Each structure stands twice: as C-alpha cells, then as structure tokens.
Amino acid sequence: MTSVSSEPAPQSGIRTLGATATRALRRGLELARPNRGVPDDLALVGGPFEQVETPAGPLWVLAADQVMRPYLRDRGHWQHPTDTLLASLLRPGARFLHIGAEVGYLSLQASRMADGVQVAAVEPNPLLFPLLRANAWANGIDAQLWNGALGNDRGMIPVDWPDDDPADCHFGVGGVGRAGRAVVPILPADDLLNGQSFDVVVVRSRGWESDVVFGMRGIIQRSPGIVIVTDFWPSVIRDRGLEPQAVVDRFLALGFDAAVHDSWGLGHCALEEVVAHCNSAGPTGRVHLVLRKRR
C-alpha cells in the first residue's frame, strides 16, 4: 500500500462533459481516450491519496474514503457479487458500459474478464473522475471515459457526497436555488454515445437508474443482445418521490424481462416479492436487477 499527499493545485484541461460544445460531447471518444504517452493533466492533486492492490490492478483512491478504501485494502475486492455476474456475461470483444464507475475497479475488472473487451465509463463525481482516468491509464486500459451524469434530459444537475464516502453520489440535492458541492452536466446516453451499441451495461446511479435506462432507448434498440445490470434500491427511489414498483414497470415497458441478483446469486421471482424483500432489510435493502430483452 502506498500513501501520497499533495497540496491542492489548479487543474486545467481535465476534459469533462461541460467543457465543450454539443459537437464535442459526441466526440467523447477522441477527447477522453488515453493516448500512448501521458495525457494532459493526468497528475492527481488535492489528496492525500492511497494506492491499494486489487484483482483489477493497483488503484489510487482518496485517503479520506472510509468505505471503499478500507474495504479494498482489507478484502482486496469491491462489488464481488457483480464481479461474478460480469464474468458470466462478458465474451471476447464485448462492449461494456459502466455508469457510475467510481475510481474504476469494475471497469478495469471487466476489461480483463475476456479478450478484447471494449470499455466505456461515466462517473459524475468530479472528485473521483481524475482517479478513474489515472487508474485506467496506469493499468493500460484504453477506455472511453466521461465526467458527467446520465439521465433522460439534458441540463446541469447538482451533486453531493459524504466526506467519507465520495462514491455515494446524491443527485439533484436541494432543488431549485440550492446546489451541492458540484454542478455537473447531465444528458441522455443516446446523446453522449450517439450511434454506439453495447453488450453489457452496469448502472449505479442512486435512485436515477430508470432515468438512465430510459435515456438509452436508442442504444437498447441497436443492441439486440444487451444485458443491463442495474441497482434497485427502494428506499432511495422513494426519496425521489417515486414508487419502486413504478420503476420496475418502466423497465418492463421497455421490453425487458427482469431477474434478481444479490449475494446469493441470480434468481427469478415475482418483482413484488423483490420490493418486499428489500423493504424487509430496511433503508439499506437493495439488489441488482438483470434486464434482458424479452424474446
């Protein structure tokens, strides 16, 4: 484990969704793809940072992170049930999209699960995006990377996060007239990834997952065998003023069948039972829904 401390310094040129015009958004691949040398502004500033060893490769994380950092350091992995599920889904040459990529653990893992996996990743937290970018470059992953949020509309959205858990990104905090720590661009995946298709998509967006999936209807149409693995967290969905069953119905209306994946594996049950199961665990009760196109 390596620890590094650095003083805050101005960052110029870190490419974010809000730094360019609409045409540049659609050129995200050229703007964000690491090159063979050292990309501009790859240095990490504003630490301290720690490097931890993981199956995905060494990862730089924030030393202030009291959730992901100690978990990775003590257990050597992160989101292990999702690792196992992805390993069963990814095939050589698969196109993988990770929405809510944090510092890059799952994106890097996916790139190593089969030959030639093509990775695209989106992370809304401007505190974590430089770590995602640096970790991908240091581990030799040639990925498409964007700093911003995905949803069903275009605009700017405030985000906030706890000091000790920067991966727990809250969207739309405070409403009109009140902003979070950052205000980031939000747009549909169909706009950002115009013309692209994917085989496997992982969505972690703290209650906004149905907006993200609804905003990628064109991608879904272009991707006949697409599998979407999405968080399903009833308590945070209700915090947005939505009903969990309405979110499930929205997925089904897009032509998906849904299975449930949790620490016990992949299973099928009535979706009403899934909501009840999550509710029984209290505010932290959550599972993954595995969405496949209905045949």
C-alpha positions as CSV (number, residue, x, y, z in Angstrom):
1,M,0.0,0.0,0.0
2,T,1.4,3.4,-1.0
3,S,0.4,6.7,0.5
4,V,0.9,10.1,-1.2
5,S,0.0,13.6,0.0
6,S,-0.2,16.6,-2.3
7,E,-1.2,20.2,-2.0
8,P,-4.3,21.4,-4.0
9,A,-3.4,23.0,-7.3
10,P,-5.4,24.4,-10.2
11,Q,-6.5,21.9,-12.8
12,S,-6.9,23.0,-16.3
13,G,-7.8,20.8,-19.3
14,I,-9.4,17.9,-17.4
15,R,-12.0,17.0,-20.0
16,T,-15.5,17.0,-18.7
17,L,-18.8,16.9,-20.4
18,G,-19.4,20.5,-19.5
19,A,-16.1,21.8,-21.0
20,T,-17.1,21.6,-24.7
21,A,-20.0,22.3,-27.0
22,T,-22.5,19.7,-28.2
23,R,-20.4,18.5,-31.1
24,A,-17.5,17.9,-28.8
25,L,-19.8,15.8,-26.4
26,R,-20.4,13.5,-29.3
27,R,-16.6,13.3,-29.9
28,G,-16.1,12.0,-26.4
29,L,-14.1,9.0,-27.6
30,E,-11.4,11.2,-29.1
31,L,-11.4,13.6,-26.2
32,A,-11.2,11.1,-23.4
33,R,-9.3,8.1,-24.7
34,P,-5.9,7.8,-23.2
35,N,-3.1,8.0,-25.7
36,R,0.3,6.2,-25.8
37,G,2.1,9.0,-23.9
38,V,1.0,10.8,-20.8
39,P,-2.4,12.6,-21.3
40,D,-2.7,16.2,-20.2
41,D,-3.4,16.9,-16.5
42,L,-3.1,13.2,-15.5
43,A,-1.4,14.1,-12.2
44,L,-3.6,13.7,-9.1
45,V,-3.8,16.8,-6.9
46,G,-5.7,17.7,-3.7
47,G,-5.0,14.4,-1.9
48,P,-3.9,12.7,0.2
49,F,-4.2,9.5,-1.9
50,E,-3.6,5.9,-1.2
51,Q,-2.8,3.1,-3.6
52,V,-4.4,-0.3,-2.9
53,E,-3.8,-3.7,-4.6
54,T,-6.9,-5.3,-6.1
55,P,-7.6,-8.1,-8.6
56,A,-8.3,-5.3,-11.2
57,G,-4.8,-3.9,-10.6
58,P,-3.4,-1.3,-8.3
59,L,-5.9,1.5,-7.7
60,W,-5.4,5.0,-6.4
61,V,-8.2,6.1,-4.0
62,L,-8.8,9.0,-1.7
63,A,-7.3,8.5,1.8
64,A,-10.4,10.2,3.2
65,D,-12.6,7.5,1.8
66,Q,-13.8,5.4,4.8
67,V,-15.9,3.0,2.8
68,M,-14.3,1.8,-0.5
69,R,-10.7,2.3,0.6
70,P,-10.7,0.1,3.7
71,Y,-12.9,-2.5,2.0
72,L,-10.5,-2.8,-0.9
73,R,-7.5,-2.7,1.4
74,D,-8.9,-5.4,3.8
75,R,-10.7,-7.7,1.3
76,G,-8.9,-7.0,-1.9
77,H,-12.1,-6.6,-4.0
78,W,-15.1,-4.4,-4.4
79,Q,-18.6,-5.4,-5.5
80,H,-17.7,-9.0,-5.6
81,P,-21.2,-10.4,-6.5
82,T,-21.2,-8.1,-9.5
83,D,-17.7,-9.4,-10.5
84,T,-19.0,-12.9,-10.6
85,L,-22.1,-11.9,-12.6
86,L,-20.0,-9.9,-15.1
87,A,-17.6,-12.8,-15.6
88,S,-20.6,-14.9,-16.8
89,L,-21.8,-12.2,-19.2
90,L,-18.7,-10.8,-20.9
91,R,-17.4,-12.6,-24.0
92,P,-14.3,-11.8,-26.1
93,G,-14.8,-8.5,-27.9
94,A,-17.8,-7.5,-25.8
95,R,-18.7,-3.8,-25.5
96,F,-19.1,-2.8,-21.8
97,L,-20.5,0.4,-20.5
98,H,-20.2,1.3,-16.8
99,I,-22.4,4.2,-15.5
100,G,-21.3,5.3,-12.0
101,A,-17.7,4.0,-12.5
102,E,-16.2,5.5,-9.3
103,V,-12.4,5.0,-9.3
104,G,-12.6,2.3,-12.0
105,Y,-12.5,-1.0,-10.1
106,L,-15.3,-2.7,-12.1
107,S,-14.3,-1.2,-15.4
108,L,-10.8,-2.5,-15.0
109,Q,-12.1,-5.9,-13.9
110,A,-14.4,-6.1,-16.9
111,S,-11.5,-5.3,-19.3
112,R,-9.6,-8.4,-18.0
113,M,-12.5,-10.8,-18.0
114,A,-12.3,-11.7,-21.7
115,D,-10.1,-10.8,-24.6
116,G,-10.7,-7.5,-26.4
117,V,-13.4,-6.2,-24.1
118,Q,-14.1,-2.6,-25.0
119,V,-14.8,-0.3,-22.0
120,A,-16.7,2.9,-21.8
121,A,-17.3,4.5,-18.4
122,V,-19.1,7.5,-17.0
123,E,-18.5,9.0,-13.5
124,P,-20.5,12.0,-12.2
125,N,-18.3,12.9,-9.2
126,P,-15.6,15.4,-10.3
127,L,-13.6,14.3,-7.2
128,L,-13.5,10.7,-8.4
129,F,-13.2,11.2,-12.2
130,P,-9.4,12.1,-12.1
131,L,-8.8,8.8,-10.2
132,L,-10.8,6.8,-12.7
133,R,-8.8,8.4,-15.5
134,A,-5.5,7.9,-13.8
135,N,-6.2,4.3,-12.8
136,A,-7.3,3.4,-16.3
137,W,-4.2,4.9,-17.8
138,A,-1.8,3.4,-15.2
139,N,-3.3,-0.1,-15.8
140,G,-3.0,0.2,-19.6
141,I,-6.8,0.2,-20.2
142,D,-7.7,2.0,-23.4
143,A,-11.2,3.2,-22.4
144,Q,-13.7,5.9,-23.3
145,L,-14.2,8.0,-20.1
146,W,-16.5,10.9,-19.4
147,N,-17.1,13.1,-16.3
148,G,-20.8,13.8,-16.0
149,A,-24.2,12.3,-15.3
150,L,-26.6,10.3,-17.5
151,G,-30.4,10.6,-17.4
152,N,-33.4,11.2,-19.6
153,D,-33.0,15.0,-20.1
154,R,-30.2,17.5,-20.9
155,G,-29.1,20.1,-18.4
156,M,-27.0,20.7,-15.3
157,I,-27.6,18.9,-12.0
158,P,-26.2,19.5,-8.5
159,V,-24.5,16.5,-6.8
160,D,-23.3,16.0,-3.3
161,W,-21.5,13.2,-1.4
162,P,-20.4,12.4,2.2
163,D,-16.8,13.3,3.1
164,D,-16.1,9.7,4.0
165,D,-17.9,8.1,1.1
166,P,-17.4,10.1,-2.2
167,A,-18.8,7.2,-4.3
168,D,-22.2,7.7,-2.6
169,C,-23.2,10.5,-5.1
170,H,-26.5,12.2,-4.4
171,F,-28.2,13.8,-7.4
172,G,-30.5,16.8,-7.6
173,V,-29.9,17.7,-3.9
174,G,-31.7,20.8,-2.6
175,G,-33.8,21.6,-5.7
176,V,-34.1,25.0,-7.4
177,G,-31.9,27.6,-5.7
178,R,-29.8,25.2,-3.8
179,A,-26.8,23.4,-5.2
180,G,-24.5,20.6,-3.9
181,R,-20.7,20.5,-3.9
182,A,-20.6,20.4,-7.7
183,V,-23.0,21.0,-10.6
184,V,-22.3,18.6,-13.4
185,P,-23.8,18.1,-16.9
186,I,-26.5,15.5,-17.3
187,L,-27.7,14.2,-20.7
188,P,-29.2,11.0,-22.2
189,A,-26.8,8.2,-23.0
190,D,-28.2,8.3,-26.6
191,D,-26.8,11.8,-27.0
192,L,-23.4,11.1,-25.4
193,L,-22.9,7.7,-27.1
194,N,-24.6,8.5,-30.4
195,G,-24.6,5.6,-32.7
196,Q,-22.9,3.1,-30.4
197,S,-24.2,-0.2,-29.1
198,F,-23.2,-2.3,-26.1
199,D,-23.4,-5.9,-24.9
200,V,-23.3,-5.4,-21.1
201,V,-24.2,-2.2,-19.2
202,V,-23.9,-1.7,-15.4
203,V,-25.9,1.2,-13.9
204,R,-25.3,2.6,-10.4
205,S,-27.0,6.0,-10.1
206,R,-28.5,6.1,-6.6
207,G,-32.2,6.0,-7.5
208,W,-31.9,7.5,-11.0
209,E,-31.4,4.2,-12.7
210,S,-34.7,4.2,-14.5
211,D,-33.9,7.7,-16.0
212,V,-30.6,6.4,-17.2
213,V,-32.1,3.4,-18.9
214,F,-34.9,5.4,-20.4
215,G,-32.3,7.8,-21.8
216,M,-30.6,5.0,-23.7
217,R,-33.6,3.7,-25.7
218,G,-31.7,4.1,-29.0
219,I,-28.7,2.1,-27.6
220,I,-31.1,-0.6,-26.5
221,Q,-32.7,-0.7,-29.9
222,R,-29.2,-1.0,-31.6
223,S,-28.0,-3.7,-29.2
224,P,-30.1,-6.9,-29.8
225,G,-28.4,-9.0,-27.0
226,I,-27.9,-6.2,-24.5
227,V,-27.9,-7.1,-20.7
228,I,-28.3,-4.3,-18.2
229,V,-27.4,-4.8,-14.6
230,T,-28.9,-2.0,-12.6
231,D,-29.1,-1.2,-8.9
232,F,-32.6,-1.4,-7.4
233,W,-32.8,0.4,-4.1
234,P,-36.4,1.1,-3.0
235,S,-35.6,3.5,-0.1
236,V,-33.6,5.9,-2.3
237,I,-36.2,5.6,-5.1
238,R,-38.9,6.7,-2.6
239,D,-36.6,9.6,-1.5
240,R,-37.1,10.9,-5.1
241,G,-40.8,10.7,-4.7
242,L,-41.2,7.6,-6.9
243,E,-42.7,4.2,-6.2
244,P,-40.3,1.2,-6.7
245,Q,-43.0,-0.8,-8.5
246,A,-43.4,2.1,-11.0
247,V,-39.7,1.9,-11.7
248,V,-39.9,-1.8,-12.3
249,D,-42.9,-1.3,-14.6
250,R,-40.9,1.3,-16.6
251,F,-38.2,-1.3,-17.2
252,L,-40.8,-3.9,-18.3
253,A,-42.4,-1.4,-20.6
254,L,-39.1,-1.1,-22.5
255,G,-39.4,-4.8,-23.4
256,F,-37.2,-6.3,-20.7
257,D,-37.6,-9.3,-18.5
258,A,-36.0,-8.9,-15.1
259,A,-34.1,-11.3,-12.9
260,V,-32.7,-10.6,-9.4
261,H,-29.1,-10.8,-8.5
262,D,-27.7,-10.5,-5.0
263,S,-25.0,-12.1,-2.8
264,W,-26.8,-15.5,-3.2
265,G,-26.6,-15.4,-7.0
266,L,-29.1,-14.9,-9.8
267,G,-32.7,-15.9,-9.4
268,H,-36.2,-15.4,-10.7
269,C,-39.2,-14.3,-8.5
270,A,-42.2,-12.1,-8.7
271,L,-41.0,-8.5,-8.7
272,E,-43.5,-7.6,-6.0
273,E,-41.5,-10.1,-3.8
274,V,-38.3,-8.2,-4.6
275,V,-39.7,-4.9,-3.3
276,A,-40.9,-6.7,-0.1
277,H,-37.5,-8.4,0.3
278,C,-35.7,-5.1,0.0
279,N,-38.1,-3.4,2.4
280,S,-37.5,-6.1,5.0
281,A,-33.9,-5.1,5.1
282,G,-34.7,-1.5,5.9
283,P,-33.2,1.6,4.2
284,T,-30.1,-0.3,3.0
285,G,-32.1,-3.1,1.3
286,R,-31.1,-3.3,-2.3
287,V,-30.5,-5.8,-5.1
288,H,-29.4,-5.8,-8.7
289,L,-31.9,-6.3,-11.4
290,V,-30.6,-8.1,-14.5
291,L,-32.6,-6.8,-17.5
292,R,-32.7,-8.8,-20.8
293,K,-34.7,-8.1,-23.8
294,R,-37.9,-10.1,-23.9
295,R,-37.9,-12.8,-26.6
